[in-house]
Amino acid sequence: MEFPDLGKHCSEKTCKQLDFLPLECDACKQDFCKDHFTYAAHKCPFAFKKDVQVPVCPLCNSPVPVKKDEIPDVVVGAHMDGGCKRHPGRKKEEIFSHRCSKEGCRRKEMLRVARAERRGAVCVQHRHPRDHGCARGGPPAGTAG
């Protein structure tokens, strides 16, 4: 063997493979081969310090902070019962709330397109006076061709 000091043996008890590019676990500071580098592969006793996952609420899709000694399922359940923005019991906010006042049109829009001559709203498709049958439509701005 030419280079006896080169590389390190895997710290996993069942492996002990000589690895020339060992990886050091950032939690337990031991050297591992590529097969045992992950926290789960070598059953790292200090993984809880590094492998922190934040649960996400399934209703509002926002992260729910969990303290060290709390059970994530209980905290997410409490969030869903109390502070969740999309609680199933609460009234859902409607985004498309303005209905077009053109006869026969059933579209709803996010923005209100106001009509100058009278009250009401029209959808983007009927926003021009000619398109919604307005009496004050006036001549078209121009025709191409």
DSSP file with accessible surface (Angstrom, degrees, kcal/mol):
  #  RESIDUE AA STRUCTURE BP1 BP2  ACC     N-H-->O    O-->H-N    N-H-->O    O-->H-N    TCO  KAPPA ALPHA  PHI   PSI    X-CA   Y-CA   Z-CA
    1    1 A M              0   0  191      0, 0.0     0, 0.0     0, 0.0     0, 0.0   0.000 360.0 360.0 360.0 127.0    0.0    0.0    0.0
    2    2 A E        +     0   0  166      1,-0.2     0, 0.0     2,-0.1     0, 0.0   0.873 360.0  32.1 -79.8 -41.0    1.5    3.3   -1.1
    3    3 A F    >   +     0   0  135      1,-0.1     3,-1.3     3,-0.1    -1,-0.2  -0.701  61.1 166.3-120.8  81.6   -0.5    5.8    1.0
    4    4 A P  T 3  S+     0   0   93      0, 0.0    -1,-0.1     0, 0.0    -2,-0.1   0.776  78.9  51.1 -69.6 -22.4   -1.4    4.2    4.3
    5    5 A D  T 3  S+     0   0  158      3,-0.0     2,-0.4     0, 0.0    -2,-0.0   0.482  86.0 106.4 -93.1  -1.9   -2.4    7.5    5.9
    6    6 A L  S <  S+     0   0   91     -3,-1.3    -3,-0.1     2,-0.0    14,-0.0  -0.617  76.4   0.3 -84.3 132.6   -4.7    8.6    3.1
    7    7 A G  S    S-     0   0   24     -2,-0.4     2,-0.3    13,-0.3    13,-0.3  -0.086  73.3-108.2  84.9 174.2   -8.5    8.4    3.7
    8    8 A K  E     -A   19   0A 110     11,-2.4    11,-3.0     9,-0.1     2,-0.3  -0.966  24.8-107.0-140.5 156.2  -10.5    7.4    6.8
    9    9 A H  E     -A   18   0A 114     -2,-0.3     9,-0.2     9,-0.2    22,-0.2  -0.608  42.8-100.0 -84.3 146.2  -12.6    4.4    7.7
   10   10 A C        -     0   0    1      7,-2.2     6,-0.3    -2,-0.3    22,-0.2  -0.382  24.2-139.2 -63.3 136.6  -16.4    4.8    7.9
   11   11 A S  S    S+     0   0   40     20,-2.6     2,-0.3    -2,-0.1    -1,-0.1   0.565  70.3 111.2 -78.2  -8.2  -17.5    5.3   11.5
   12   12 A E  S >> S-     0   0   34     19,-0.2     4,-1.4     1,-0.1     3,-1.3  -0.533  70.0-137.4 -67.9 129.0  -20.6    3.0   10.9
   13   13 A K  T 34 S+     0   0  184     -2,-0.3    -1,-0.1     1,-0.3    -3,-0.0   0.833 100.7  46.2 -60.6 -34.2  -19.9   -0.1   13.0
   14   14 A T  T 34 S+     0   0  120      1,-0.1    -1,-0.3     2,-0.0    -2,-0.1   0.591 119.6  39.0 -86.1  -7.4  -21.2   -2.5   10.2
   15   15 A C  T <4  +     0   0   37     -3,-1.3    -2,-0.2    -5,-0.1    -4,-0.1   0.880  55.1 168.3-106.7 -67.8  -19.3   -0.8    7.4
   16   16 A K     <  +     0   0  119     -4,-1.4     2,-0.1    -6,-0.3    -5,-0.1   0.744  27.5 168.7  54.1  26.5  -15.7    0.4    8.3
   17   17 A Q        -     0   0   93     -8,-0.1    -7,-2.2    -5,-0.1     2,-0.6  -0.445  40.2-118.0 -68.4 139.4  -15.0    0.9    4.6
   18   18 A L  E     -A    9   0A  59     -9,-0.2     2,-0.5    -2,-0.1    -9,-0.2  -0.697  36.8-171.3 -79.3 118.1  -11.8    2.8    3.8
   19   19 A D  E     -A    8   0A  29    -11,-3.0   -11,-2.4    -2,-0.6    -3,-0.0  -0.953  23.0-160.7-118.0 129.1  -12.9    6.0    2.0
   20   20 A F  S    S+     0   0  121     -2,-0.5   -13,-0.3     1,-0.3    -1,-0.1   0.689  96.0  35.8 -82.4 -16.2  -10.5    8.4    0.4
   21   21 A L  S    S-     0   0  145    -13,-0.1    -1,-0.3     2,-0.0    13,-0.0  -0.591  85.3-177.8-130.0  70.0  -13.0   11.2    0.4
   22   22 A P        -     0   0   39      0, 0.0     2,-0.5     0, 0.0    11,-0.2  -0.308  19.8-133.7 -70.2 155.4  -14.9   10.7    3.7
   23   23 A L  E     -B   32   0B  73      9,-2.8     9,-2.7     0, 0.0     2,-0.5  -0.930  13.2-138.6-110.6 132.8  -17.8   13.0    4.6
   24   24 A E  E     -B   31   0B 105     -2,-0.5     2,-0.3     7,-0.2     7,-0.2  -0.767  17.3-125.7 -94.7 129.1  -18.0   14.4    8.1
   25   25 A C     >  -     0   0    1      5,-2.7     4,-1.6    -2,-0.5     5,-0.1  -0.564  12.2-146.6 -69.7 128.8  -21.4   14.5    9.7
   26   26 A D  T  4 S+     0   0   71     -2,-0.3    -1,-0.1     2,-0.2    -2,-0.0   0.639  94.2  47.0 -76.0  -9.8  -22.1   18.1   10.8
   27   27 A A  T  4 S+     0   0   20      3,-0.1    -1,-0.2     1,-0.0    -2,-0.0   0.903 127.6  18.5 -94.5 -50.9  -24.1   16.9   13.9
   28   28 A C  T  4 S-     0   0   21      2,-0.1    -2,-0.2    19,-0.0     3,-0.1   0.508  92.3-132.6-102.6  -4.9  -21.9   14.2   15.4
   29   29 A K     <  +     0   0  126     -4,-1.6     2,-0.3     1,-0.2    -3,-0.1   0.718  59.2 133.9  63.7  25.0  -18.6   15.1   13.7
   30   30 A Q        -     0   0   95     -5,-0.1    -5,-2.7    -7,-0.0     2,-0.4  -0.714  57.8-111.6-102.2 158.4  -17.8   11.6   12.7
   31   31 A D  E     +B   24   0B  30     -2,-0.3   -20,-2.6    -7,-0.2     2,-0.3  -0.734  38.4 176.4 -93.1 137.4  -16.5   10.5    9.3
   32   32 A F  E     -B   23   0B   3     -9,-2.7    -9,-2.8    -2,-0.4     5,-0.1  -0.943  28.6-115.8-137.4 156.8  -18.7    8.4    7.0
   33   33 A C    >   -     0   0    1     -2,-0.3     3,-1.0   -11,-0.2     4,-0.4  -0.287  47.8 -92.0 -78.7 176.6  -18.7    6.9    3.5
   34   34 A K  T 3  S+     0   0  158      1,-0.3     3,-0.4     2,-0.2     4,-0.3   0.778 125.2  56.0 -65.2 -24.5  -21.2    8.0    0.9
   35   35 A D  T 3  S+     0   0   91      1,-0.2    -1,-0.3     2,-0.1     3,-0.1   0.743 116.2  33.5 -79.3 -23.8  -23.6    5.2    1.9
   36   36 A H  S <  S+     0   0   39     -3,-1.0    -1,-0.2     1,-0.1    -2,-0.2   0.147  86.6 103.1-119.0  20.1  -23.8    6.2    5.6
   37   37 A F        +     0   0   79     -3,-0.4    -1,-0.1    -4,-0.4    -2,-0.1   0.863  60.1  86.2 -74.2 -35.1  -23.5   10.0    5.4
   38   38 A T  S  > S-     0   0   83     -4,-0.3     4,-1.6     1,-0.1     5,-0.2  -0.234  87.2-116.2 -68.3 157.2  -27.2   10.9    6.0
   39   39 A Y  T  4>S+     0   0   50      1,-0.2     5,-2.3     2,-0.2     4,-0.4   0.905 115.8  47.1 -58.2 -43.0  -28.5   11.2    9.5
   40   40 A A  T >45S+     0   0   85      3,-0.2     3,-0.6     1,-0.2    -1,-0.2   0.873 106.0  58.5 -70.0 -35.5  -30.9    8.2    9.0
   41   41 A A  T 345S+     0   0   32      1,-0.2    -1,-0.2     2,-0.1    -2,-0.2   0.864 119.4  28.0 -66.5 -36.1  -28.2    6.0    7.5
   42   42 A H  T 3<5S-     0   0   15     -4,-1.6    -1,-0.2    -6,-0.1    -2,-0.2   0.284 106.2-122.0-109.0  13.9  -25.9    6.1   10.5
   43   43 A K  T < 5 -     0   0  168     -3,-0.6    -3,-0.2    -4,-0.4    -4,-0.1   0.935  33.6-149.5  48.6  55.8  -28.7    6.7   13.1
   44   44 A C    > < -     0   0   13     -5,-2.3     3,-1.1     1,-0.2     4,-0.2  -0.328  11.4-152.5 -60.4 125.2  -27.1   10.0   14.2
   45   45 A P  T 3  S+     0   0   89      0, 0.0     3,-0.2     0, 0.0    -1,-0.2   0.669  95.6  48.0 -73.8 -14.4  -27.9   10.7   17.9
   46   46 A F  T >> S+     0   0   85      1,-0.1     3,-1.3     2,-0.1     4,-0.6   0.170  75.4 109.6-109.4  16.1  -27.6   14.4   17.4
   47   47 A A  H X>  +     0   0   18     -3,-1.1     4,-3.5     1,-0.3     3,-1.0   0.837  66.5  69.0 -62.6 -31.7  -29.8   14.7   14.2
   48   48 A F  H 34 S+     0   0  128      1,-0.3    -1,-0.3    -3,-0.2    -2,-0.1   0.773  95.1  56.7 -60.6 -24.5  -32.5   16.5   16.2
   49   49 A K  H <4 S+     0   0  129     -3,-1.3    -1,-0.3     1,-0.1    -2,-0.2   0.823 123.1  21.4 -74.8 -31.4  -30.2   19.5   16.4
   50   50 A K  H << S+     0   0  107     -3,-1.0     2,-1.8    -4,-0.6    -2,-0.2   0.781 109.2  70.1-106.5 -39.1  -29.7   19.8   12.7
   51   51 A D     <  +     0   0   85     -4,-3.5     2,-0.5    -5,-0.2    -1,-0.2  -0.506  64.7 161.5 -88.1  74.0  -32.6   18.1   11.0
   52   52 A V        -     0   0  108     -2,-1.8     2,-0.4    -3,-0.1    -3,-0.0  -0.819  16.1-172.4 -99.8 125.7  -35.4   20.5   11.9
   53   53 A Q        -     0   0  153     -2,-0.5    -2,-0.0     0, 0.0     0, 0.0  -0.961  14.5-144.6-119.7 137.2  -38.5   20.4    9.8
   54   54 A V        -     0   0   84     -2,-0.4     2,-0.0    11,-0.1    -2,-0.0  -0.873  21.4-128.5-101.2 123.7  -41.4   22.9   10.1
   55   55 A P        -     0   0   32      0, 0.0     9,-2.8     0, 0.0     2,-0.4  -0.365  18.0-140.5 -70.3 152.6  -44.9   21.4    9.6
   56   56 A V  B     -C   63   0C  74      7,-0.2     5,-0.0    -2,-0.0    20,-0.0  -0.938  18.2-115.4-116.7 134.8  -47.2   23.1    7.1
   57   57 A C     >  -     0   0    0      5,-2.6     4,-1.5    -2,-0.4     5,-0.2  -0.499  17.6-146.4 -67.2 128.4  -50.9   23.6    7.7
   58   58 A P  T  4 S+     0   0   98      0, 0.0    -1,-0.1     0, 0.0    18,-0.0   0.722  93.9  47.5 -71.8 -16.6  -52.9   21.5    5.1
   59   59 A L  T  4 S+     0   0   59      3,-0.1    -2,-0.0     1,-0.1    28,-0.0   0.931 127.1  18.8 -88.8 -50.7  -55.7   24.1    5.0
   60   60 A C  T  4 S-     0   0   25      2,-0.1    -1,-0.1     0, 0.0    27,-0.0   0.484  92.5-132.6-102.5  -4.2  -53.8   27.5    4.6
   61   61 A N     <  +     0   0  132     -4,-1.5    -5,-0.0     1,-0.2     0, 0.0   0.804  60.9 131.3  60.5  32.2  -50.5   26.1    3.4
   62   62 A S        -     0   0   31     -5,-0.2    -5,-2.6     1,-0.0    -1,-0.2  -0.874  64.0 -99.8-114.0 149.6  -48.5   28.2    5.8
   63   63 A P  B     -C   56   0C  91      0, 0.0    -7,-0.2     0, 0.0    -1,-0.0  -0.400  29.7-148.9 -68.2 143.2  -45.7   27.0    8.1
   64   64 A V        -     0   0    7     -9,-2.8     2,-0.1    -2,-0.1    12,-0.1  -0.958  16.6-128.9-114.9 115.1  -46.6   26.4   11.7
   65   65 A P        -     0   0  111      0, 0.0     2,-0.4     0, 0.0   -11,-0.1  -0.431  24.0-165.9 -67.8 135.1  -43.9   27.1   14.3
   66   66 A V        -     0   0   47     -2,-0.1     2,-0.0     4,-0.0    -2,-0.0  -0.985  13.4-133.9-123.4 130.1  -43.3   24.3   16.7
   67   67 A K    >   -     0   0  155     -2,-0.4     3,-1.4     4,-0.1     0, 0.0  -0.299  34.7 -96.3 -77.0 169.0  -41.2   24.6   19.9
   68   68 A K  T 3  S+     0   0  174      1,-0.3    -1,-0.1    -2,-0.0    -2,-0.0   0.854 119.6  36.0 -57.6 -42.9  -38.6   22.0   20.9
   69   69 A D  T 3  S+     0   0  160      2,-0.1    -1,-0.3     0, 0.0     2,-0.3   0.290  96.7 102.8 -99.8  12.6  -40.7   19.9   23.2
   70   70 A E  S <  S-     0   0   83     -3,-1.4     3,-0.1     4,-0.0    -4,-0.0  -0.665  73.4-118.9 -96.9 153.3  -44.0   20.2   21.4
   71   71 A I     >  -     0   0  109     -2,-0.3     4,-2.1     1,-0.1     3,-0.5  -0.776  19.1-141.8 -89.0 123.0  -45.7   17.5   19.2
   72   72 A P  H  > S+     0   0   60      0, 0.0     4,-2.6     0, 0.0     5,-0.3   0.868  98.2  54.8 -56.3 -38.4  -46.1   18.8   15.7
   73   73 A D  H  > S+     0   0  136      1,-0.2     4,-2.1     2,-0.2     5,-0.1   0.892 109.2  47.5 -63.5 -38.7  -49.5   17.2   15.1
   74   74 A V  H  > S+     0   0   97     -3,-0.5     4,-2.3     2,-0.2    -1,-0.2   0.917 112.8  48.4 -68.7 -41.7  -50.9   18.8   18.3
   75   75 A V  H  X S+     0   0   26     -4,-2.1     4,-2.3     2,-0.2    -2,-0.2   0.925 112.5  47.6 -66.9 -42.8  -49.6   22.3   17.3
   76   76 A V  H  X S+     0   0   18     -4,-2.6     4,-2.6     2,-0.2    -1,-0.2   0.912 111.2  52.4 -65.3 -39.0  -50.9   22.0   13.8
   77   77 A G  H  X S+     0   0   26     -4,-2.1     4,-1.9    -5,-0.3    -2,-0.2   0.913 109.6  48.2 -62.0 -41.9  -54.3   20.9   15.1
   78   78 A A  H  X S+     0   0   61     -4,-2.3     4,-2.0     2,-0.2     5,-0.4   0.887 110.7  52.0 -65.8 -37.7  -54.4   23.9   17.5
   79   79 A H  H  <>S+     0   0   39     -4,-2.3     5,-1.5     1,-0.2    -2,-0.2   0.924 109.4  49.3 -63.0 -43.7  -53.5   26.2   14.6
   80   80 A M  H  <5S+     0   0   53     -4,-2.6    -1,-0.2     1,-0.2    -2,-0.2   0.859 113.8  46.5 -65.7 -33.5  -56.3   24.7   12.4
   81   81 A D  H  <5S+     0   0  129     -4,-1.9    -1,-0.2    -5,-0.2    -2,-0.2   0.813 131.4  11.6 -77.1 -29.7  -58.8   25.2   15.3
   82   82 A G  T  <5S+     0   0   43     -4,-2.0    -3,-0.2    -5,-0.2    -2,-0.1   0.815 129.4  22.5-114.1 -68.5  -57.7   28.7   16.1
   83   83 A G  T   5S+     0   0   55     -5,-0.4     2,-0.2    -4,-0.1    -3,-0.2   0.326  78.2 127.0 -97.2  10.7  -55.5   30.8   13.9
   84   84 A C    > < -     0   0    0     -5,-1.5     3,-0.7    -6,-0.2    -4,-0.0  -0.467  50.1-149.4 -73.0 135.5  -55.9   29.2   10.5
   85   85 A K  T 3  S+     0   0  171      1,-0.2    -1,-0.1    -2,-0.2     2,-0.1   0.766  95.0  45.1 -74.0 -27.0  -56.8   31.7    7.7
   86   86 A R  T 3  S+     0   0  163      6,-0.1    -1,-0.2     3,-0.0     6,-0.1  -0.351  75.8 166.0-114.7  51.8  -58.7   29.0    5.8
   87   87 A H    X   -     0   0   53     -3,-0.7     3,-1.2     1,-0.1    -6,-0.1  -0.466  41.2-130.2 -67.1 134.6  -60.7   27.4    8.5
   88   88 A P  T 3  S+     0   0  103      0, 0.0    -1,-0.1     0, 0.0     4,-0.1   0.799 106.2  53.9 -60.3 -26.5  -63.5   25.2    7.0
   89   89 A G  T 3  S+     0   0   68      2,-0.1     2,-0.1     0, 0.0    -2,-0.0   0.698  93.6  87.2 -80.9 -18.6  -66.1   26.8    9.3
   90   90 A R  S <  S-     0   0  124     -3,-1.2     2,-0.3     1,-0.1    -5,-0.0  -0.470  92.0 -96.4 -82.2 154.7  -65.3   30.4    8.3
   91   91 A K        -     0   0  202     -2,-0.1     2,-0.3     1,-0.1    -1,-0.1  -0.507  41.0-122.6 -70.5 131.7  -66.8   32.1    5.3
   92   92 A K        -     0   0  176     -2,-0.3     2,-0.4    -4,-0.1    -1,-0.1  -0.584  21.8-122.2 -78.5 131.4  -64.6   31.8    2.3
   93   93 A E        -     0   0  180     -2,-0.3     2,-0.6     1,-0.1    -1,-0.1  -0.587  23.7-135.8 -73.7 129.8  -63.6   35.2    0.8
   94   94 A E        -     0   0  111     -2,-0.4     3,-0.2     1,-0.2    -1,-0.1  -0.762  17.6-170.9 -92.4 124.9  -64.7   35.4   -2.8
   95   95 A I  S    S+     0   0  106     -2,-0.6     2,-1.5     1,-0.2     3,-0.2   0.936  82.0  53.5 -77.9 -47.7  -62.0   36.8   -5.1
   96   96 A F        +     0   0  102      1,-0.2    -1,-0.2    12,-0.1    14,-0.2  -0.624  69.2 142.5 -89.9  86.0  -64.2   37.1   -8.2
   97   97 A S        +     0   0   67     -2,-1.5     2,-0.7    12,-0.4    -1,-0.2   0.626  38.2  85.9-106.9 -14.3  -67.0   39.1   -6.7
   98   98 A H  E     -D  109   0D  63     11,-1.6    11,-2.4    -3,-0.2     2,-0.3  -0.801  62.8-155.5 -95.5 117.8  -68.1   41.6   -9.4
   99   99 A R  E     -D  108   0D 131     -2,-0.7    22,-0.3     9,-0.2     9,-0.2  -0.701  24.1-108.6 -92.7 141.3  -70.7   40.2  -11.8
  100  100 A C        -     0   0    7      7,-2.2    22,-0.3    -2,-0.3     5,-0.1  -0.423  18.7-151.7 -67.3 136.2  -71.0   41.6  -15.3
  101  101 A S        +     0   0   56     20,-2.9     2,-0.2    -2,-0.1    21,-0.1   0.426  59.4 115.8 -92.9   3.1  -74.3   43.6  -15.7
  102  102 A K  S >  S-     0   0   67     19,-0.2     3,-1.7     1,-0.1     2,-0.1  -0.531  80.6-101.4 -70.3 135.8  -74.5   42.9  -19.5
  103  103 A E  T 3  S+     0   0  189      1,-0.3    -1,-0.1    -2,-0.2     3,-0.1  -0.348 104.2  12.0 -62.0 129.7  -77.6   40.9  -20.1
  104  104 A G  T 3  S+     0   0   78      1,-0.3     2,-0.4    -2,-0.1    -1,-0.3   0.247  96.3 119.2  90.1 -14.2  -76.9   37.2  -20.6
  105  105 A C    <   -     0   0   22     -3,-1.7    -1,-0.3     1,-0.1    -6,-0.0  -0.720  36.4-179.1 -88.4 133.7  -73.3   37.4  -19.4
  106  106 A R        +     0   0  210     -2,-0.4    -1,-0.1    -3,-0.1     2,-0.1   0.186  36.7 129.3-114.1  12.8  -72.5   35.3  -16.3
  107  107 A R        -     0   0  122     -8,-0.1    -7,-2.2     1,-0.0     2,-0.4  -0.374  41.6-155.9 -72.4 150.6  -68.8   36.3  -15.9
  108  108 A K  E     -D   99   0D  72     -9,-0.2     2,-0.3    -2,-0.1    -9,-0.2  -0.963  11.2-160.5-122.6 144.6  -67.3   37.4  -12.7
  109  109 A E  E     -D   98   0D  36    -11,-2.4   -11,-1.6    -2,-0.4   -12,-0.4  -0.858  25.9-135.0-124.7 157.4  -64.2   39.5  -12.5
  110  110 A M  S    S+     0   0  110     -2,-0.3     2,-0.3   -14,-0.2   -13,-0.2   0.851  94.2  48.1 -75.3 -37.6  -61.6   40.4   -9.9
  111  111 A L  S    S-     0   0  135    -13,-0.1     2,-0.6   -15,-0.1    13,-0.1  -0.805  84.5-123.2-106.9 150.9  -61.7   44.1  -10.7
  112  112 A R        -     0   0  122     -2,-0.3     2,-0.8     9,-0.1    11,-0.1  -0.778  16.1-159.0 -93.4 124.4  -64.7   46.3  -11.1
  113  113 A V  E     -E  122   0E  42      9,-0.6     9,-1.5    -2,-0.6     2,-0.1  -0.902  22.0-144.5-102.3 105.9  -64.8   48.1  -14.5
  114  114 A A  E     -E  121   0E  69     -2,-0.8     2,-0.5     7,-0.2     7,-0.2  -0.419   1.5-137.1 -76.9 147.4  -67.1   51.0  -13.8
  115  115 A R        -     0   0   23      5,-1.0     3,-0.1     3,-0.3     5,-0.1  -0.888   7.2-151.1-102.6 130.3  -69.6   52.4  -16.3
  116  116 A A  S    S+     0   0   95     -2,-0.5    -1,-0.1     1,-0.2     3,-0.1   0.868  88.8  51.0 -70.5 -37.0  -69.7   56.1  -16.5
  117  117 A E  S    S-     0   0   57      1,-0.1     2,-0.3     2,-0.0    -1,-0.2   0.783 121.8  -2.4 -80.7 -26.5  -73.3   56.6  -17.6
  118  118 A R  S    S-     0   0  143     -3,-0.1    -3,-0.3     2,-0.1    -1,-0.1  -0.980  85.1 -75.5-156.0 169.7  -75.0   54.4  -15.0
  119  119 A R  S    S+     0   0  225     -2,-0.3     2,-0.2    -5,-0.1    -3,-0.1  -0.302  77.9  72.7 -69.2 152.4  -74.4   52.2  -12.0
  120  120 A G        -     0   0   21     -5,-0.1    -5,-1.0     2,-0.0     2,-0.3  -0.704  64.4-105.0 133.5 174.8  -73.1   48.7  -12.6
  121  121 A A  E     -E  114   0E  10    -22,-0.3   -20,-2.9    -2,-0.2     2,-0.3  -0.966  20.5-158.4-136.3 152.0  -70.1   46.8  -13.6
  122  122 A V  E     -E  113   0E   4     -9,-1.5    -9,-0.6    -2,-0.3   -22,-0.1  -0.930  23.3-110.7-128.8 157.0  -69.0   45.0  -16.7
  123  123 A C    >   -     0   0    0     -2,-0.3     3,-0.5     1,-0.1   -24,-0.0  -0.263  38.5 -99.7 -79.3 172.1  -66.5   42.2  -17.3
  124  124 A V  G >  S+     0   0   66      1,-0.2     3,-1.2     2,-0.2     4,-0.2   0.872 122.9  57.4 -62.3 -35.0  -63.3   42.8  -19.3
  125  125 A Q  G 3  S+     0   0  101      1,-0.3     3,-0.3     2,-0.1    -1,-0.2   0.861 115.2  36.3 -65.0 -33.3  -64.9   41.3  -22.4
  126  126 A H  G <  S+     0   0   28     -3,-0.5    -1,-0.3     1,-0.2    -2,-0.2   0.064  82.5 114.4-106.7  25.7  -67.7   43.9  -22.3
  127  127 A R    <   +     0   0  122     -3,-1.2    -1,-0.2     4,-0.1    -2,-0.1   0.785  56.1  81.8 -72.6 -27.0  -65.7   46.9  -21.1
  128  128 A H  S >> S-     0   0   93     -3,-0.3     4,-1.2    -4,-0.2     3,-1.0  -0.581  86.7-123.8 -79.2 141.9  -66.1   49.0  -24.2
  129  129 A P  T 34>S+     0   0   48      0, 0.0     5,-2.2     0, 0.0     3,-0.4   0.860 111.4  54.9 -54.3 -36.7  -69.4   50.9  -24.6
  130  130 A R  T >45S+     0   0  162      7,-0.2     3,-0.7     1,-0.2     7,-0.1   0.857 104.9  54.7 -63.3 -35.4  -70.1   49.2  -27.9
  131  131 A D  T <45S+     0   0   61     -3,-1.0    -1,-0.2     1,-0.2    -4,-0.1   0.746 111.0  41.4 -75.9 -25.2  -69.8   45.7  -26.4
  132  132 A H  T 3<5S-     0   0   16     -4,-1.2    -1,-0.2    -3,-0.4   -29,-0.2   0.270 113.9-108.1-109.5  15.5  -72.3   46.1  -23.6
  133  133 A G  T < 5 +     0   0   59     -3,-0.7     2,-0.2    -4,-0.4    -3,-0.2   0.840  53.2 174.0  71.0  35.4  -74.9   48.0  -25.6
  134  134 A C    > < -     0   0   15     -5,-2.2     3,-0.9    -6,-0.2    -1,-0.2  -0.528  33.7-139.3 -77.1 140.4  -74.5   51.4  -24.0
  135  135 A A  T 3  S+     0   0  106      1,-0.3     3,-0.4    -2,-0.2    -1,-0.1   0.824 102.7  54.9 -68.9 -29.6  -76.5   54.2  -25.5
  136  136 A R  T 3  S+     0   0  180      1,-0.2    -1,-0.3    -7,-0.1    -6,-0.1  -0.102  70.3 126.2 -95.2  38.7  -73.5   56.6  -25.2
  137  137 A G    <   -     0   0   25     -3,-0.9    -7,-0.2    -8,-0.2    -1,-0.2   0.890  48.4-166.9 -65.4 -39.5  -71.2   54.3  -27.2
  138  138 A G        -     0   0   52     -3,-0.4     3,-0.1    -9,-0.1    -1,-0.1  -0.034  38.0 -41.2  73.2 174.4  -70.1   56.9  -29.7
  139  139 A P  S    S-     0   0  119      0, 0.0    -9,-0.1     0, 0.0     0, 0.0  -0.386  73.5 -92.1 -72.1 153.9  -68.3   56.2  -32.9
  140  140 A P        -     0   0   67      0, 0.0     3,-0.1     0, 0.0    -2,-0.0  -0.313  33.2-118.8 -64.4 149.2  -65.5   53.6  -32.9
  141  141 A A  S    S-     0   0  117      1,-0.2     2,-0.3    -3,-0.1    -3,-0.0   0.832  80.4 -40.4 -60.4 -33.1  -62.1   55.0  -32.3
  142  142 A G        -     0   0   62      2,-0.0     2,-0.5     0, 0.0    -1,-0.2  -0.891  50.8-126.8 174.1 154.2  -60.9   53.8  -35.6
  143  143 A T        -     0   0  124     -2,-0.3     2,-0.3    -3,-0.1     0, 0.0  -0.976  21.1-140.3-119.7 134.0  -61.0   50.9  -38.0
  144  144 A A              0   0  108     -2,-0.5    -2,-0.0     1,-0.2     0, 0.0  -0.680 360.0 360.0 -90.2 142.6  -58.0   49.2  -39.4
  145  145 A G              0   0  129     -2,-0.3    -1,-0.2     0, 0.0    -2,-0.0   0.462 360.0 360.0  95.1 360.0  -57.9   48.1  -43.0
